[in-house]
Amino acid sequence: MKKVAIITGSTRGIGRSIALHLGQLDYQVVVNGTKQDLVDEVLQDIERTGGVAMGFVANMAVPIAVTKMVDAVMTKFGRIDVLIHNAGNLHDQKCLRMTDEEWQSVLDVHLNGAFYSIRRVLPYMKESGGDIVLMTSTAGLGGSIGQVNYSAAKAGILGMTWTLAVELKRYNIRVNAISPAALTDMTRPVIEHIKNKYASKNEPFPEFWKVGETDDVARFVGGLLAQQDADLTGEIFGVNGPKVTRWQKPIPIFTENSIDAFFSTWQSRKGSE
C-alpha cells in the first residue's frame, strides 16, 4: 500500500517542492496551507503527473485545526507514515523593538505547530513506524541578529528532534531535522538585501549566502525517507544545493578547575586573543 505523507506548509517554497517530489515517488501526499487556492494549485500539479493527493487548509498554530486535519487524513487514507513539519513564518525585529505578538506568532507556527502535529499523528504512526522530519535553521544552530523569535523556535526544534528520536525509537519512528539553505519567498528578501549591501561596497557576495534550490532539499528528503536504517535518527542535516552537512550535538568540554580557577583561566585566555 502506498505510504501517506503529510507536509505542513506545502503550498510554496521548500514544502511545495517536497510535496511534488514525494508525489512523483508514489506517496499519497497531504498538502497543507492557509489559503485554499494555493492548496488547490499544488494538488492539481501533483495529480497532473499521476500522483495521489488531498489538501487541507489549516493553520498549524491552532491545535483544533491540526486535529481536524489529522482526522481527515485518517478518514481518507487510513494511515500516516510520514510527517514533515515545514510550516513557518517570519516577524523579524531586534529584540528591543519586538512585540509580544511577533514573538508568539513565530513560536506558535514553527515550534508549537511541530508539537501539535507530532502529538496528533503519533497514535496512528506508532502502530507501524514512520518518519518525522522537522525544519530547523542555522539561526537555531548559531543565532541570527534580528531573529530572536525565529532563532529560539528553530533551536527548540533541535531539542525536540534529539528527545523524540530516543523517545520514539521503540515504535520504529525516526525523527530527523533539516537546516535548508534555498531560495524561497521567505529567504529571497534577505538574500537580495545582502546582495545589494555587498554590491554597494563593491565587495564579493559571500559564499555563505549562495544558496541552492528548493528541489535540492526535496531530493534529500526523498533520499532520507528511502533509507531503511533504524539508527538513522536524531540527526541534523544542513542541505544547500548538492552539499550536505551533518551537524553534531554540542559536546561538553570537561574541566577539573574550581569556579575561581575557571574564571581566572577565562580572563587569561581572553587577554591573549
C-alpha positions in Angstrom: 0.0 0.0 0.0 1.2 3.5 -0.8 2.6 5.4 2.1 0.9 8.6 3.3 3.0 11.8 3.9 1.7 15.0 5.5 3.7 18.1 4.6 2.7 21.2 6.5 3.3 24.5 4.8 3.4 22.9 1.4 1.8 25.4 -0.9 5.1 27.2 -1.8 8.9 27.1 -1.4 10.5 24.0 0.1 7.3 22.4 1.2 5.8 22.6 -2.2 8.9 21.1 -3.8 8.8 18.2 -1.2 5.1 17.6 -1.9 5.6 17.4 -5.7 8.7 15.2 -5.3 7.0 12.7 -2.9 4.0 12.6 -5.3 6.4 11.5 -8.0 7.8 8.9 -5.7 4.4 7.3 -5.3 3.5 8.7 -1.9 -0.1 9.7 -1.1 0.6 13.4 -0.3 -1.3 15.6 2.1 -0.9 19.3 1.0 -1.4 21.9 3.8 -1.5 25.6 3.7 -3.6 28.5 5.0 -5.1 29.5 1.6 -7.4 27.2 -0.4 -6.5 28.5 -3.8 -2.8 27.7 -3.2 -3.5 24.3 -1.8 -5.6 23.5 -4.9 -2.8 24.6 -7.2 -0.3 22.1 -5.6 -3.0 19.4 -5.7 -3.5 19.9 -9.4 0.2 19.8 -10.0 0.6 16.5 -8.2 -2.4 14.9 -9.9 -1.3 16.2 -13.3 1.7 13.9 -13.1 -0.3 10.9 -11.9 0.1 11.4 -8.1 -2.5 10.9 -5.4 -3.1 13.8 -3.0 -5.5 15.5 -0.7 -5.5 19.1 0.6 -6.4 20.6 3.9 -6.4 24.2 4.9 -5.2 24.6 8.5 -3.1 27.0 10.5 -0.5 24.8 12.4 -0.6 27.3 15.2 -4.2 26.3 16.0 -4.5 22.9 17.8 -8.1 22.2 16.8 -7.3 22.9 13.2 -4.4 20.4 13.4 -6.7 17.8 15.0 -9.2 18.2 12.2 -6.5 17.8 9.5 -5.2 14.6 11.0 -8.7 13.2 11.4 -9.4 14.0 7.8 -6.3 12.2 6.6 -7.1 9.1 8.6 -10.7 9.1 7.2 -9.4 9.3 3.6 -6.2 7.2 3.7 -6.5 5.2 7.0 -2.8 5.6 7.8 0.0 8.2 8.3 3.6 7.2 7.6 5.5 10.5 7.2 5.1 13.9 8.9 7.2 16.8 7.6 6.6 20.0 9.5 7.7 22.7 7.2 5.1 25.4 8.0 6.8 28.7 9.0 6.5 32.4 9.2 8.8 35.4 10.0 8.4 38.6 12.1 12.0 39.8 12.1 12.9 42.6 14.6 15.6 43.4 17.0 14.6 42.2 20.5 14.4 45.8 21.9 11.6 46.5 19.4 10.0 43.1 19.1 6.4 42.9 20.3 4.9 40.1 22.3 2.7 39.3 19.3 5.7 39.0 16.9 7.4 36.7 19.4 4.4 34.5 20.0 3.4 34.2 16.3 6.7 32.7 15.2 6.9 30.3 18.1 3.3 29.3 17.6 3.8 28.2 14.0 7.3 26.8 14.0 7.6 25.2 17.4 4.1 24.8 18.8 2.9 23.7 15.4 5.6 21.0 15.3 4.3 19.7 18.7 0.7 19.8 17.8 1.2 17.9 14.6 3.5 15.3 16.1 1.3 14.7 19.1 -1.7 14.1 16.9 -0.1 11.7 14.3 1.7 9.5 16.9 -1.3 7.4 17.9 -1.6 6.3 14.3 2.1 6.2 13.4 3.3 4.1 16.3 1.4 1.1 15.1 3.6 0.6 12.0 6.5 3.1 12.4 7.3 6.0 10.3 9.3 9.2 9.8 9.1 12.7 11.3 11.1 15.4 9.6 11.4 18.8 11.1 12.8 22.0 9.7 15.4 23.9 11.7 17.8 26.6 10.6 21.3 28.0 11.0 19.5 30.7 13.0 18.7 28.0 15.6 22.2 26.4 15.4 24.2 29.6 15.7 21.9 32.6 16.2 20.8 35.3 13.9 20.6 39.0 14.7 17.1 40.4 14.4 15.5 37.0 14.6 15.4 36.1 18.3 11.9 34.7 17.9 12.9 32.6 14.8 16.2 31.5 16.3 14.5 30.4 19.6 11.9 28.4 17.7 14.5 26.7 15.5 16.7 26.0 18.5 13.7 24.4 20.1 13.3 22.1 17.1 16.8 20.8 17.8 15.9 19.7 21.4 12.6 18.3 20.1 14.5 16.2 17.5 17.1 14.8 19.9 14.5 14.0 22.5 11.9 12.4 20.3 14.5 10.4 18.4 15.2 8.5 21.6 11.7 8.5 22.9 10.1 7.1 19.8 12.7 4.7 18.6 10.9 1.8 20.4 8.0 2.4 17.9 10.3 2.4 14.9 9.7 6.1 14.3 12.7 8.1 13.1 13.0 11.8 13.9 15.4 14.0 12.0 15.8 17.6 11.2 17.0 19.6 8.2 18.5 23.0 8.1 17.9 24.0 4.5 19.5 26.8 2.5 17.3 27.5 -0.5 15.9 30.5 -2.4 12.3 30.8 -1.2 9.7 33.6 -0.7 11.0 33.8 2.9 14.7 33.9 2.1 14.7 35.9 -1.1 14.2 39.4 0.5 17.0 38.7 3.0 19.4 37.5 0.2 18.5 40.4 -2.1 19.2 42.9 0.7 22.6 41.3 1.4 23.4 41.1 -2.3 22.7 44.8 -2.7 24.6 45.6 0.5 27.8 44.0 -0.8 27.4 45.3 -4.3 27.2 48.9 -2.9 30.5 48.3 -1.2 32.0 46.7 -4.3 32.7 43.5 -2.3 32.1 39.9 -3.5 28.9 38.2 -2.4 29.7 35.8 0.5 29.7 32.1 -0.3 27.6 31.5 2.7 24.6 33.3 1.1 24.9 31.5 -2.2 22.0 29.0 -1.6 20.6 26.1 -3.6 17.2 25.4 -4.9 14.1 24.0 -3.1 14.3 20.9 -5.3 17.6 20.1 -3.8 16.0 19.9 -0.4 13.2 17.8 -1.8 15.6 15.3 -3.3 17.4 15.0 0.0 14.1 14.4 1.9 13.2 11.7 -0.7 16.6 10.0 -0.2 16.3 10.2 3.6 12.9 8.6 3.7 14.1 5.8 1.4 16.8 4.7 3.8 15.9 1.7 5.9 18.4 2.2 8.7 16.5 2.4 12.0 19.6 4.1 13.6 19.3 7.0 11.1 17.5 9.1 13.7 18.2 12.2 15.8 20.3 13.7 13.1 20.5 17.4 12.0 21.4 17.8 8.3 22.3 21.0 6.5 21.3 21.0 2.8 22.5 23.7 0.5 22.2 22.7 -3.2 24.1 19.4 -3.7 26.1 19.9 -0.4 25.0 18.1 2.8 26.4 19.0 6.2 25.9 16.8 9.3 25.6 18.8 12.4 26.7 17.2 15.7 25.2 17.7 19.1 27.1 20.2 21.3 29.9 18.4 23.1 30.8 19.3 26.7 34.4 20.2 27.5 35.1 19.0 31.0 37.5 20.8 33.3 38.7 20.0 36.7 39.1 23.7 37.6 37.3 25.2 40.5 35.0 28.1 39.8 37.6 30.7 40.7 40.3 28.9 38.6 37.9 28.7 35.7 37.2 32.4 35.5 40.9 33.2 36.1 41.8 30.9 33.1 39.0 32.5 31.1 40.3 36.0 31.7 43.8 34.9 30.7 42.5 33.4 27.5 40.5 36.5 26.6 43.6 38.6 27.2 45.7 36.6 24.8 43.2 36.8 22.0 
